[in-house]
Amino acid sequence: MASKWAFVDESKSNGYHLVAVVVHAHEAPSARRLLRELTLRGQRRIHFRTESSSRRNQIIAKVGKLDFEVVGVISRRKSEVAARRECLLRMLEELAVFGVSQVSLEQDLSMLSHDKQTLHLYRDSFRFTQINEIRILEPHLEPLLWLADIAAWTTAKGDMSLKAATLIEVD
């Protein structure tokens, strides 16, 4: 079975949405290349919230041709820390079911220590053998985190023009 990787980002619009894009490892290089090609001169990364509406449509048209799946976990909790923890634990359970072997989580400096605690709890409690590696990365270092950002933004807006998604509500 081909190895699957997941790239995870969040949206804080309309609740707390933690969204992963799941790609086959062999598809990752071409997807990264396309995402880099979509950056504008001087841009370090694609951050969908800051793109114009016409540019968003252009980006969705291009990345929509890539082969990936979207998994989202949504929380309505008031506390961002509690919502993120709950969503991240449920996301990791779902990604293990999807057969994901590697997870890359976009670094949020305000949540970094909480994320590390949550990942420690996950490793101690669940011990899923499928997920061999969980990384927390700065977004400009991994273009597939940009795809997760796009998926998180569109999912939070209720826009499923990018891809149909598996959405799970927790609470």
Backbone as a printed PyTorch tensor [residue, N CA C, xyz], in Angstrom:
tensor([[[  0.8490,  -1.1880,   0.0000],
         [  0.0000,   0.0000,   0.0000],
         [  0.8880,   1.2430,   0.0000]],

        [[  0.5380,   2.2190,  -0.8170],
         [  1.3180,   3.4440,  -0.9250],
         [  1.2190,   4.2580,   0.3630]],

        [[  2.3190,   4.8820,   0.7170],
         [  2.3630,   5.7110,   1.9230],
         [  1.5490,   6.9880,   1.7140]],

        [[  0.8100,   7.3710,   2.7590],
         [  0.0230,   8.6100,   2.7160],
         [  0.5720,   9.5700,   3.7580]],

        [[  0.5940,  10.8390,   3.3750],
         [  1.0270,  11.9040,   4.2670],
         [ -0.1230,  12.8880,   4.4470]],

        [[ -0.1780,  13.5150,   5.6180],
         [ -1.2080,  14.5220,   5.8920],
         [ -0.5480,  15.8320,   6.2790]],

        [[ -1.1740,  16.9180,   5.8670],
         [ -0.7100,  18.2730,   6.1520],
         [ -1.8930,  19.0120,   6.7540]],

        [[ -1.6760,  19.6230,   7.9230],
         [ -2.7760,  20.1100,   8.7420],
         [ -2.6400,  21.6040,   9.0370]],

        [[ -3.7500,  22.3220,   8.8880],
         [ -3.8260,  23.7390,   9.2520],
         [ -5.2100,  23.9840,   9.8310]],

        [[ -5.4140,  25.1970,  10.3610],
         [ -6.6980,  25.5080,  10.9680],
         [ -7.2840,  26.7810,  10.3940]],

        [[ -8.5930,  26.9150,  10.6510],
         [ -9.2940,  28.1620,  10.4050],
         [-10.0890,  28.4430,  11.6660]],

        [[-10.0990,  29.6970,  12.0590],
         [-10.8230,  30.0970,  13.2710],
         [-12.1080,  30.8350,  12.9170]],

        [[-12.5670,  30.6360,  11.7020],
         [-13.7860,  31.2710,  11.2180],
         [-14.9440,  30.2860,  11.3500]],

        [[-16.0720,  30.7320,  11.8940],
         [-17.2560,  29.8670,  12.0570],
         [-16.9680,  28.6560,  12.9270]],

        [[-16.3370,  28.8860,  14.0580],
         [-15.9220,  27.7880,  14.9250],
         [-14.4420,  27.5400,  14.7250]],

        [[-13.9730,  26.4550,  15.2620],
         [-12.5630,  26.0910,  15.1030],
         [-12.5040,  24.8920,  14.1650]],

        [[-11.8470,  25.0730,  13.0180],
         [-11.7500,  24.0250,  11.9950],
         [-10.2860,  23.5950,  11.8990]],

        [[-10.0260,  22.3400,  12.1680],
         [ -8.7050,  21.7680,  11.9290],
         [ -8.8660,  20.8850,  10.7000]],

        [[ -8.0970,  21.1850,   9.6590],
         [ -8.3020,  20.5280,   8.3680],
         [ -6.9910,  19.9350,   7.8730]],

        [[ -7.0860,  18.6990,   7.3860],
         [ -5.9210,  18.0120,   6.8220],
         [ -6.1700,  17.7160,   5.3550]],

        [[ -5.1070,  17.8320,   4.5840],
         [ -5.1240,  17.2900,   3.2300],
         [ -4.2500,  16.0390,   3.2750]],

        [[ -4.7530,  14.9840,   2.6860],
         [ -4.0590,  13.6980,   2.6760],
         [ -3.6270,  13.4160,   1.2420]],

        [[ -2.3310,  13.2230,   1.0740],
         [ -1.7690,  12.9590,  -0.2580],
         [ -0.9420,  11.6770,  -0.2140]],

        [[ -0.8830,  11.0050,  -1.3430],
         [  0.0350,   9.8700,  -1.4610],
         [  1.4520,  10.4370,  -1.5460]],

        [[  2.3720,   9.8120,  -0.8500],
         [  3.7490,  10.3110,  -0.7860],
         [  4.3440,  10.5260,  -2.1790]],

        [[  4.0450,   9.6510,  -3.1140],
         [  4.6250,   9.7860,  -4.4540],
         [  4.0470,  10.9800,  -5.2180]],

        [[  2.9170,  11.5260,  -4.7700],
         [  2.3070,  12.7020,  -5.4100],
         [  2.8530,  14.0110,  -4.8400]],

        [[  3.5070,  13.9440,  -3.6870],
         [  3.9410,  15.1510,  -2.9840],
         [  4.8880,  16.0370,  -3.7970]],

        [[  5.9110,  15.5010,  -4.4570],
         [  6.8320,  16.3960,  -5.1900],
         [  6.1460,  17.2410,  -6.2710]],

        [[  5.2620,  16.6340,  -7.0490],
         [  4.6010,  17.4140,  -8.1090],
         [  3.6180,  18.4250,  -7.5080]],

        [[  2.9580,  18.0690,  -6.4070],
         [  2.0460,  19.0120,  -5.7390],
         [  2.8320,  20.1940,  -5.1790]],

        [[  3.9710,  19.9320,  -4.5700],
         [  4.8140,  21.0230,  -4.0480],
         [  5.2570,  21.9450,  -5.1750]],

        [[  5.6430,  21.3600,  -6.2870],
         [  6.1000,  22.1460,  -7.4370],
         [  4.9860,  23.0730,  -7.9280]],

        [[  3.7740,  22.5390,  -8.0510],
         [  2.6410,  23.3630,  -8.4970],
         [  2.3750,  24.4970,  -7.5110]],

        [[  2.3770,  24.2070,  -6.2320],
         [  2.1160,  25.2400,  -5.2360],
         [  3.1910,  26.3290,  -5.2670]],

        [[  4.4370,  25.9370,  -5.4230],
         [  5.5070,  26.9500,  -5.5410],
         [  5.3070,  27.8150,  -6.7810]],

        [[  4.8810,  27.1970,  -7.8820],
         [  4.6330,  27.9460,  -9.1180],
         [  3.4890,  28.9540,  -8.9480]],

        [[  2.5770,  28.6770,  -8.0480],
         [  1.4310,  29.5660,  -7.8280],
         [  1.7570,  30.7700,  -6.9430]],

        [[  2.9200,  30.7650,  -6.2930],
         [  3.2750,  31.9330,  -5.4840],
         [  3.6310,  33.0900,  -6.4090]],

        [[  3.3010,  34.2770,  -5.9630],
         [  3.6380,  35.4850,  -6.7100],
         [  5.0500,  35.9320,  -6.3480]],

        [[  5.6450,  36.7260,  -7.2010],
         [  6.9770,  37.2580,  -6.9260],
         [  6.9780,  37.9600,  -5.5660]],

        [[  7.9320,  37.5890,  -4.7360],
         [  8.0570,  38.1860,  -3.4180],
         [  7.2540,  37.4790,  -2.3300]],

        [[  6.3940,  36.5510,  -2.7260],
         [  5.5990,  35.8050,  -1.7470],
         [  6.4210,  34.6330,  -1.2230]],

        [[  6.4370,  34.4690,   0.1020],
         [  7.1100,  33.3200,   0.7060],
         [  6.2400,  32.0830,   0.6780]],

        [[  4.9360,  32.3170,   0.6510],
         [  3.9710,  31.2260,   0.7240],
         [  2.6100,  31.7180,   0.2730]],

        [[  1.7040,  30.7920,   0.0720],
         [  0.3130,  31.1420,  -0.1860],
         [ -0.4040,  31.1310,   1.1600]],

        [[ -1.0430,  32.2400,   1.4760],
         [ -1.8880,  32.3290,   2.6660],
         [ -3.2430,  32.7920,   2.1630]],

        [[ -4.1960,  31.8740,   2.1150],
         [ -5.4410,  32.0980,   1.3860],
         [ -6.2360,  33.2880,   1.8820]],

        [[ -6.1970,  33.5470,   3.1640],
         [ -6.9640,  34.6590,   3.7440],
         [ -6.5540,  35.9960,   3.1220]],

        [[ -5.3030,  36.1140,   2.7180],
         [ -4.8040,  37.3950,   2.2040],
         [ -4.8990,  37.5110,   0.6780]],

        [[ -5.3540,  36.4600,   0.0200],
         [ -5.4470,  36.4960,  -1.4380],
         [ -6.7530,  37.1740,  -1.8690]],

        [[ -6.7280,  37.8040,  -3.0310],
         [ -7.9450,  38.4210,  -3.5810],
         [ -8.9090,  37.3190,  -4.0310]],

        [[-10.1440,  37.6840,  -4.2090],
         [-11.1620,  36.7220,  -4.6270],
         [-10.8200,  36.0980,  -5.9830]],

        [[-10.3710,  36.9080,  -6.9260],
         [-10.0370,  36.3690,  -8.2500],
         [ -8.8260,  35.4390,  -8.1770]],

        [[ -7.8700,  35.7900,  -7.3490],
         [ -6.6920,  34.9280,  -7.1820],
         [ -7.0820,  33.6210,  -6.4860]],

        [[ -7.9720,  33.7030,  -5.4990],
         [ -8.4510,  32.4800,  -4.8500],
         [ -9.0610,  31.5320,  -5.8830]],

        [[ -9.9010,  32.0720,  -6.7540],
         [-10.5300,  31.2460,  -7.7910],
         [ -9.4850,  30.6210,  -8.7030]],

        [[ -8.4730,  31.3850,  -9.0550],
         [ -7.3900,  30.8800,  -9.9110],
         [ -6.6500,  29.7440,  -9.1990]],

        [[ -6.3370,  29.9310,  -7.9400],
         [ -5.6050,  28.9210,  -7.1700],
         [ -6.4490,  27.6550,  -7.0200]],

        [[ -7.7220,  27.8070,  -6.6770],
         [ -8.6020,  26.6410,  -6.5140],
         [ -8.6940,  25.8520,  -7.8200]],

        [[ -8.7910,  26.5500,  -8.9480],
         [ -8.8680,  25.8690, -10.2370],
         [ -7.6190,  25.0150, -10.4830]],

        [[ -6.4720,  25.5120, -10.0930],
         [ -5.2110,  24.7710, -10.3110],
         [ -5.0450,  23.6270,  -9.3100]],

        [[ -5.2010,  23.9240,  -8.0070],
         [ -4.9400,  22.8770,  -7.0080],
         [ -6.0660,  21.8430,  -6.9700]],

        [[ -7.2380,  22.1900,  -7.4680],
         [ -8.3390,  21.2410,  -7.5140],
         [ -8.0570,  20.0540,  -8.4070]],

        [[ -7.0710,  20.1790,  -9.2750],
         [ -6.6910,  19.0820, -10.1640],
         [ -5.7430,  18.0900,  -9.4900]],

        [[ -5.2060,  18.4760,  -8.3380],
         [ -4.3130,  17.5760,  -7.6070],
         [ -5.1150,  16.4430,  -6.9730]],

        [[ -4.4430,  15.3380,  -6.7220],
         [ -5.0800,  14.1780,  -6.1070],
         [ -4.8460,  14.2210,  -4.5990]],

        [[ -5.8800,  14.5870,  -3.8450],
         [ -5.7880,  14.6140,  -2.3900],
         [ -7.1790,  14.4840,  -1.8010]],

        [[ -7.2110,  14.1440,  -0.5110],
         [ -8.4670,  14.0620,   0.2260],
         [ -8.4320,  15.1070,   1.3310]],

        [[ -9.6110,  15.5610,   1.7490],
         [ -9.7250,  16.5570,   2.8110],
         [-10.4610,  15.9370,   3.9960]],

        [[ -9.8670,  16.1000,   5.1780],
         [-10.4840,  15.6450,   6.4200],
         [-10.5370,  16.8510,   7.3490]],

        [[-11.7060,  17.1490,   7.8740],
         [-11.8490,  18.2950,   8.7710],
         [-12.5160,  17.9010,  10.0770]],

        [[-12.0480,  18.5010,  11.1540],
         [-12.6610,  18.3240,  12.4670],
         [-13.0330,  19.7160,  12.9690]],

        [[-14.2740,  19.8660,  13.4030],
         [-14.8120,  21.1710,  13.7710],
         [-15.2400,  21.1530,  15.2370]],

        [[-14.8680,  22.2150,  15.9500],
         [-15.2870,  22.3770,  17.3430],
         [-15.9220,  23.7460,  17.5050]],

        [[-16.9240,  23.8190,  18.3370],
         [-17.5880,  25.0970,  18.6520],
         [-17.2100,  25.5850,  20.0530]],

        [[-16.2130,  24.9520,  20.6760],
         [-15.7970,  25.3660,  22.0220],
         [-15.3340,  26.8160,  22.0090]],

        [[-15.5480,  27.5050,  23.1070],
         [-15.1350,  28.9100,  23.2260],
         [-13.6240,  29.0250,  23.3960]],

        [[-13.0360,  28.1030,  24.1340],
         [-11.5990,  28.1270,  24.3850],
         [-10.8500,  27.5640,  23.1740]],

        [[ -9.9930,  28.3860,  22.5870],
         [ -9.2240,  27.9270,  21.4350],
         [ -8.2970,  26.7810,  21.8120]],

        [[ -7.7110,  26.8530,  23.0030],
         [ -6.8080,  25.7890,  23.4520],
         [ -7.5650,  24.4590,  23.5370]],

        [[ -8.7390,  24.4780,  24.1600],
         [ -9.5360,  23.2570,  24.2980],
         [-10.0170,  22.7570,  22.9330]],

        [[-10.4480,  23.6710,  22.0790],
         [-10.9300,  23.2910,  20.7470],
         [ -9.8060,  22.6580,  19.9340]],

        [[ -8.6350,  23.2810,  19.9600],
         [ -7.5110,  22.7550,  19.1800],
         [ -7.0970,  21.3800,  19.6960]],

        [[ -7.0130,  21.2330,  21.0130],
         [ -6.6200,  19.9340,  21.5850],
         [ -7.6110,  18.8450,  21.1680]],

        [[ -8.8960,  19.1340,  21.3400],
         [ -9.9260,  18.1640,  21.0020],
         [ -9.8850,  17.8140,  19.5030]],

        [[ -9.7570,  18.8380,  18.6750],
         [ -9.7120,  18.6160,  17.2260],
         [ -8.4550,  17.8530,  16.8150]],

        [[ -7.3270,  18.2010,  17.4000],
         [ -6.0730,  17.5410,  17.0240],
         [ -6.0930,  16.0620,  17.4050]],

        [[ -6.5690,  15.7470,  18.5980],
         [ -6.6470,  14.3360,  18.9970],
         [ -7.5770,  13.5490,  18.0800]],

        [[ -8.7420,  14.1340,  17.7740],
         [ -9.6830,  13.4430,  16.8670],
         [ -9.1130,  13.3420,  15.4620]],

        [[ -8.4130,  14.3990,  15.0140],
         [ -7.8080,  14.3780,  13.6850],
         [ -6.7960,  13.2400,  13.5780]],

        [[ -5.9480,  13.0900,  14.5730],
         [ -4.9460,  12.0280,  14.5360],
         [ -5.5930,  10.6520,  14.4980]],

        [[ -6.6880,  10.4620,  15.2270],
         [ -7.4270,   9.2010,  15.1570],
         [ -7.9180,   8.9460,  13.7330]],

        [[ -8.5060,   9.9720,  13.1180],
         [ -9.0400,   9.8390,  11.7590],
         [ -7.9250,   9.5690,  10.7420]],

        [[ -6.8130,  10.2830,  10.8880],
         [ -5.7150,  10.1020,   9.9440],
         [ -5.1230,   8.7070,  10.0550]],

        [[ -5.0980,   8.1480,  11.2470],
         [ -4.6300,   6.7700,  11.4160],
         [ -5.5470,   5.8100,  10.6620]],

        [[ -6.8540,   6.0590,  10.7200],
         [ -7.8130,   5.2350,   9.9890],
         [ -7.5860,   5.3670,   8.4810]],

        [[ -7.2310,   6.5690,   8.0260],
         [ -6.9470,   6.8090,   6.6040],
         [ -5.6450,   6.1460,   6.1660]],

        [[ -4.8680,   5.6300,   7.1140],
         [ -3.6040,   4.9740,   6.7790],
         [ -2.4500,   5.9410,   6.5930]],

        [[ -2.5310,   7.1060,   7.2210],
         [ -1.4840,   8.1160,   7.1020],
         [ -0.2750,   7.7000,   7.9360]],

        [[  0.9160,   7.8440,   7.3630],
         [  2.1440,   7.4750,   8.0800],
         [  2.9090,   8.6840,   8.6040]],

        [[  2.6730,   9.8500,   8.0140],
         [  3.3830,  11.0660,   8.4280],
         [  2.4150,  12.2370,   8.4680]],

        [[  2.4730,  13.0260,   9.5470],
         [  1.6120,  14.1970,   9.6990],
         [  2.4950,  15.4180,   9.8940]],

        [[  2.2080,  16.4660,   9.1340],
         [  2.8820,  17.7550,   9.2950],
         [  1.8280,  18.7690,   9.7090]],

        [[  2.0640,  19.3930,  10.8390],
         [  1.1400,  20.3540,  11.4270],
         [  1.7460,  21.7460,  11.3020]],

        [[  0.9590,  22.6980,  10.7820],
         [  1.4670,  24.0650,  10.6820],
         [  1.6980,  24.6280,  12.0760]],

        [[  2.8770,  25.1890,  12.2600],
         [  3.2450,  25.7630,  13.5510],
         [  2.4450,  27.0230,  13.8340]],

        [[  1.8580,  27.0660,  15.0110],
         [  1.1900,  28.2520,  15.5360],
         [  1.9370,  28.5630,  16.8280]],

        [[  2.7600,  29.5970,  16.8120],
         [  3.6120,  29.8900,  17.9720],
         [  2.8250,  30.0600,  19.2570]],

        [[  1.6100,  30.6120,  19.1580],
         [  0.8100,  30.8090,  20.3620],
         [  0.2960,  29.4860,  20.9390]],

        [[  0.3270,  28.4330,  20.1480],
         [ -0.1860,  27.1280,  20.5790],
         [  0.9000,  26.0540,  20.6570]],

        [[  2.1400,  26.4280,  20.4000],
         [  3.2150,  25.4420,  20.2780],
         [  3.3520,  24.5590,  21.5160]],

        [[  3.3970,  25.1330,  22.6930],
         [  3.5600,  24.3090,  23.8960],
         [  2.3300,  23.4250,  24.1120]],

        [[  1.1380,  23.9410,  23.8230],
         [ -0.0840,  23.1430,  23.9410],
         [ -0.0770,  21.9920,  22.9340]],

        [[  0.3740,  22.2860,  21.7040],
         [  0.4380,  21.2410,  20.6790],
         [  1.4050,  20.1360,  21.0990]],

        [[  2.5410,  20.5100,  21.6370],
         [  3.5150,  19.5000,  22.0740],
         [  2.9270,  18.6250,  23.1820]],

        [[  2.1940,  19.2310,  24.1110],
         [  1.5310,  18.4590,  25.1760],
         [  0.4890,  17.5050,  24.5820]],

        [[ -0.2780,  18.0100,  23.6240],
         [ -1.3180,  17.1900,  22.9950],
         [ -0.6920,  16.0190,  22.2470]],

        [[  0.3940,  16.2760,  21.5260],
         [  1.0540,  15.1970,  20.7880],
         [  1.6540,  14.1660,  21.7390]],

        [[  2.1710,  14.6240,  22.8600],
         [  2.6910,  13.6990,  23.8660],
         [  1.5490,  12.8260,  24.4010]],

        [[  0.4100,  13.4450,  24.6980],
         [ -0.7680,  12.7130,  25.1580],
         [ -1.2050,  11.6910,  24.1080]],

        [[ -1.2220,  12.1040,  22.8630],
         [ -1.6050,  11.2060,  21.7630],
         [ -0.6870,   9.9980,  21.7070]],

        [[  0.6040,  10.2520,  21.7230],
         [  1.5700,   9.1440,  21.6290],
         [  1.4390,   8.1870,  22.8110]],

        [[  1.1950,   8.7190,  23.9910],
         [  1.0650,   7.8780,  25.1800],
         [ -0.2630,   7.1180,  25.2150]],

        [[ -1.3220,   7.7420,  24.7330],
         [ -2.6550,   7.1670,  24.8800],
         [ -3.0710,   6.2490,  23.7370]],

        [[ -2.7900,   6.6470,  22.5190],
         [ -3.3550,   5.9400,  21.3830],
         [ -2.4060,   4.9320,  20.7520]],

        [[ -1.1500,   5.2670,  20.6770],
         [ -0.1350,   4.3570,  20.1350],
         [ -0.5120,   3.7760,  18.7700]],

        [[ -1.0420,   4.6140,  17.8870],
         [ -1.3280,   4.1460,  16.5370],
         [ -0.0030,   3.9220,  15.8210]],

        [[  0.1860,   2.7510,  15.2910],
         [  1.4570,   2.4400,  14.6560],
         [  1.5620,   2.9920,  13.2430]],

        [[  0.4250,   3.3110,  12.6150],
         [  0.4740,   3.8160,  11.2440],
         [  1.1930,   5.1660,  11.1590]],

        [[  0.9370,   6.0400,  12.1170],
         [  1.5460,   7.3660,  12.0720],
         [  2.9280,   7.2670,  12.7270]],

        [[  3.9490,   7.2550,  11.8710],
         [  5.3290,   7.0910,  12.3360],
         [  5.9750,   8.4030,  12.7390]],

        [[  5.5000,   9.4930,  12.1350],
         [  6.1550,  10.7790,  12.3590],
         [  5.1150,  11.8950,  12.3920]],

        [[  5.2440,  12.7730,  13.3830],
         [  4.4120,  13.9670,  13.4700],
         [  5.3580,  15.1540,  13.6020]],

        [[  5.2530,  16.0840,  12.6600],
         [  6.1410,  17.2430,  12.6460],
         [  5.3290,  18.5200,  12.7940]],

        [[  5.9260,  19.4940,  13.4640],
         [  5.3430,  20.8390,  13.5390],
         [  6.2890,  21.7390,  12.7520]],

        [[  5.7730,  22.3480,  11.6750],
         [  6.6270,  23.0920,  10.7520],
         [  6.1510,  24.5200,  10.5480]],

        [[  7.1080,  25.4030,  10.2970],
         [  6.7700,  26.7530,   9.8630],
         [  6.1810,  26.6540,   8.4550]],

        [[  5.1170,  27.3910,   8.1690],
         [  4.3980,  27.1920,   6.9060],
         [  5.2210,  27.4640,   5.6440]],

        [[  6.1630,  28.3850,   5.6960],
         [  6.9160,  28.6760,   4.4750],
         [  7.8620,  27.5330,   4.0890]],

        [[  8.1030,  26.5970,   5.0120],
         [  9.0250,  25.4900,   4.7500],
         [  8.3820,  24.3210,   4.0020]],

        [[  7.0620,  24.2360,   4.0290],
         [  6.3790,  23.0930,   3.4120],
         [  5.1810,  23.5550,   2.5870]],

        [[  5.3240,  23.5580,   1.2490],
         [  4.2250,  24.0160,   0.3920],
         [  2.9110,  23.2580,   0.5770]],

        [[  2.9690,  22.0070,   0.9830],
         [  1.7100,  21.2840,   1.1630],
         [  0.9230,  21.7800,   2.3760]],

        [[  1.5710,  22.5110,   3.2670],
         [  0.8220,  23.1980,   4.3250],
         [ -0.0160,  24.3220,   3.7350]],

        [[  0.4130,  24.8810,   2.6060],
         [ -0.3710,  25.9230,   1.9330],
         [ -1.6640,  25.3210,   1.3950]],

        [[ -1.5630,  24.0890,   0.9150],
         [ -2.7590,  23.4010,   0.4350],
         [ -3.7220,  23.1550,   1.6010]],

        [[ -3.1840,  22.8110,   2.7650],
         [ -4.0200,  22.6480,   3.9580],
         [ -4.6690,  23.9770,   4.3410]],

        [[ -3.9310,  25.0660,   4.1990],
         [ -4.4740,  26.3990,   4.4820],
         [ -5.6470,  26.7030,   3.5420]],

        [[ -5.4840,  26.3850,   2.2810],
         [ -6.5510,  26.5980,   1.2890],
         [ -7.7720,  25.7550,   1.6520]],

        [[ -7.5390,  24.4890,   1.9880],
         [ -8.6440,  23.5910,   2.3490],
         [ -9.3330,  24.0540,   3.6280]],

        [[ -8.5630,  24.5240,   4.6040],
         [ -9.1540,  25.0090,   5.8600],
         [-10.0140,  26.2400,   5.5980]],

        [[ -9.5140,  27.1590,   4.8040],
         [-10.2530,  28.3960,   4.5100],
         [-11.5520,  28.0720,   3.7830]],

        [[-11.4790,  27.2420,   2.7400],
         [-12.6810,  26.9420,   1.9650],
         [-13.6830,  26.1340,   2.7870]],

        [[-13.2000,  25.2120,   3.5920],
         [-14.0960,  24.4050,   4.4320],
         [-14.8170,  25.2830,   5.4510]],

        [[-14.0910,  26.1850,   6.0970],
         [-14.7010,  27.0750,   7.0920],
         [-15.7430,  27.9890,   6.4560]],

        [[-15.5470,  28.3420,   5.1920],
         [-16.5020,  29.1960,   4.4860],
         [-17.6730,  28.3930,   3.9130]],

        [[-17.6350,  27.0580,   4.0760],
         [-18.7020,  26.2210,   3.5280],
         [-18.5870,  26.0340,   2.0300]],

        [[-17.4340,  26.3410,   1.4880],
         [-17.1790,  26.2490,   0.0490],
         [-16.5460,  24.8980,  -0.2460]],

        [[-17.2710,  24.0280,  -0.9050],
         [-16.7410,  22.7040,  -1.2250],
         [-16.3150,  22.6100,  -2.6930]],

        [[-16.0000,  23.7450,  -3.3000],
         [-15.5740,  23.7180,  -4.6980],
         [-14.1770,  23.1240,  -4.8550]],

        [[-13.4050,  23.1000,  -3.7770],
         [-12.0580,  22.5360,  -3.8540],
         [-12.1260,  21.0170,  -3.9030]],

        [[-12.6610,  20.4080,  -2.9030],
         [-12.8100,  18.9500,  -2.8260],
         [-13.9170,  18.6390,  -1.8310]],

        [[-14.5940,  17.5400,  -2.0390],
         [-15.5280,  17.0610,  -1.0220],
         [-14.6910,  16.6770,   0.1960]],

        [[-15.2080,  16.9110,   1.3540],
         [-14.4370,  16.6670,   2.5690],
         [-15.1780,  15.7450,   3.5130]],

        [[-14.3990,  14.9980,   4.2840],
         [-14.9320,  14.2640,   5.4140],
         [-14.8930,  15.2430,   6.5790]],

        [[-16.0610,  15.6380,   7.0970],
         [-16.1310,  16.6090,   8.1760],
         [-16.7190,  15.9580,   9.4190]],

        [[-16.0470,  16.1730,  10.5440],
         [-16.4760,  15.5960,  11.8120],
         [-16.6480,  16.7390,  12.7920]],

        [[-17.8040,  16.8090,  13.4450],
         [-18.0200,  17.7980,  14.4900],
         [-17.8250,  17.1460,  15.8360]],

        [[-17.0240,  17.7800,  16.6970],
         [-16.7830,  17.2660,  18.0510],
         [-17.4460,  18.2010,  19.0520]],

        [[-17.6160,  17.7590,  20.2510],
         [-18.2060,  18.4930,  21.3970],
         [-19.3120,  17.6960,  21.9900]]])
